[in-house]
Amino acid sequence: MAKAIVIGAGFAGVEASVQLARAGVEVHLYEMKPHRFSPAHKNENFAELVCSNSFKALRVDSAAGLMKEEMTRMGSICVPIAKECSVPAGGSLSVNREDFARMVTEKVESFENIFIHREEVTEIPKVGKDADAVVIAAGPLVSDALSKKIEELCGDSLHFFDAAAPIVAGDSIDMEYAFAASRYDHGDDDYINCPMNKEEYEAFYEALVNAEGAPQHDFDKRKTGYEGCMPIEVMANRGIGTMRFGPMKPVGLRDPKTGHRPWACLQLRRETKDGDMFNLVGFQTNLKFGEQKRVFSMIPALHDAEFLRYGVMHRNTFINSPKLLSADYQFRTVPGLFFAGQITGVEGYMESAQSGLMAGLNAARFIKGEEPLVLPKTTIMGALASYISDESVENFQPMGANFGVLPAIEPKIRDKKERYAALSARSLQYFEREE
Ligand SMILES: Cc1cc2nc3c(=O)[nH]c(=O)nc-3n(C[C@H](O)[C@H](O)[C@H](O)COP(=O)(O)OP(=O)(O)OC[C@H]3O[C@@H](n4cnc5c(N)ncnc54)[C@H](O)[C@@H]3O)c2cc1C
């Protein structure tokens, strides 16, 4: 039986393994947990969500939702499992992270031809000698030893930094100062909203920009551009109003106590269905733990909040894919060696999962001597594969699912809603043809 090695059982690694296993390949999946944990990983199960528990929107006329629909059509395991263990979160697909990781692990373990090795890989296995194909899916927090080997192989690799948000206990939120609602009433009062008036917000802002650990200027200077995970204190440093246009924006919310839109509002999203844990949406931070407690407790609803996990900041690594990879995620100069996940420069949990799916599928095709399958650029999955392998891209930066990566529809559709619906329909046509 042909043999493949997959390194890393994160979002990309599990999808790659399943694709290979379904193609009849003997898969050896290496995962360093629980012997070694990256600074952000804590759970010994596979496909661990290290920060937000949201997989973003589900609607197929949104880019994130369309990508998930494409993944479903391509046989993803992450999307259906996420739906099975979802928690209420308005229009977004958010999960109980413990259940999700456990169910994904059980699914992978259920394949007879996937052999799991709980050990760290420190050398890049040789295609043709150690296995018929190799998929490196060791993530943005790849262990140091393997990271060195990848750097030797790639000539250079790029690093940037991002951060995770704190989680508080549900029963420690003072609902006297909070209200349940989804923005614009989308969803079922799924978020807990922590409103602030102008004075409270300004005092909070002052405390935040002066808190210890707050001047995280390096993050800004590095120009690595992962705005989605920018620490809240870095955002605050850009100006007093910035948070009110970002995660603390009050639009679409009305405080039932005052009958008005609050001046600023922090949203809390469920981590679990029963609402015993909530994360502070958009409040990724690098502040010292004591400072997080002091400053975030200035938000009236959080005055007595119990912090179950503090925010942290981490290295994040990706390779210069446009110079190194083809659109099938294969390393150009080493046939049979594939990269997948965030390390390729796709950005996000599900983006990583979809790249793993395609890398695994193409590794199986490589083993069988078949042509690679590259999805058309009119699909989100195909457009991301094209982006990470586009040699003309200068100053390569990670990219998540968005409609901007798809070719425009001619003649142009001015109405945004109609345009998104048309882009979505065009993508799905491809899968309907193939089914
Ligand atoms: C701190 C942080 C916060 C993030 N927050 C978000 C967010 O909120 N939302 C979002 O969509 N994305 C977020 N991301 C980005 C990205 O979506 C995740 O990192 C995602 O987990 C990437 O999937 P992956 O499969 O590439 O890597 P991972 O899911 O990290 O999986 C890689 C696996 O490889 C294992 N491994 C590493 N080195 C070795 C080795 N040498 N041998 C064996 N096993 C190894 C690791 O233990 C891990 O299990 C965040 C990233 C970081 C670092």
The ligand as an ORCA input file, in Angstrom:
! r2SCAN-3c Opt
* xyz 0 1
  C      -2.281     32.726     18.611
  C      -3.091     32.490     17.383
  C      -4.398     32.873     17.346
  C      -5.171     32.642     16.204
  N      -6.476     32.998     16.224
  C      -7.249     32.708     15.163
  C      -8.652     33.012     15.203
  O      -9.152     33.538     16.186
  N      -9.418     32.697     14.128
  C      -8.893     32.096     13.026
  O      -9.649     31.796     12.086
  N      -7.571     31.813     12.968
  C      -6.744     32.114     13.994
  N      -5.401     31.826     13.948
  C      -4.815     31.382     12.676
  C      -5.045     29.926     12.228
  O      -6.346     29.784     11.798
  C      -4.755     28.870     13.252
  O      -3.429     28.983     13.622
  C      -5.030     27.434     12.714
  O      -4.982     26.565     13.803
  C      -4.056     27.006     11.637
  O      -4.284     25.662     11.251
  P      -3.072     24.703     10.865
  O      -3.623     23.371     10.584
  O      -2.246     25.359      9.839
  O      -2.158     24.660     12.187
  P      -2.522     24.135     13.653
  O      -3.978     24.059     13.831
  O      -1.715     24.969     14.576
  O      -1.961     22.657     13.662
  C      -0.600     22.367     13.606
  C      -0.341     21.127     14.458
  O       0.985     20.695     14.235
  C       1.557     20.290     15.454
  N       3.024     20.397     15.298
  C       3.784     21.512     15.221
  N       5.080     21.198     15.009
  C       5.130     19.839     14.963
  C       6.185     18.916     14.783
  N       7.441     19.328     14.594
  N       5.908     17.595     14.816
  C       4.640     17.153     15.016
  N       3.584     18.000     15.201
  C       3.828     19.322     15.159
  C       0.943     21.236     16.467
  O       0.981     20.692     17.768
  C      -0.478     21.400     15.936
  O      -1.375     20.486     16.508
  C      -4.599     32.034     15.062
  C      -3.263     31.648     15.100
  C      -2.516     31.859     16.245
  C      -1.100     31.419     16.261
*
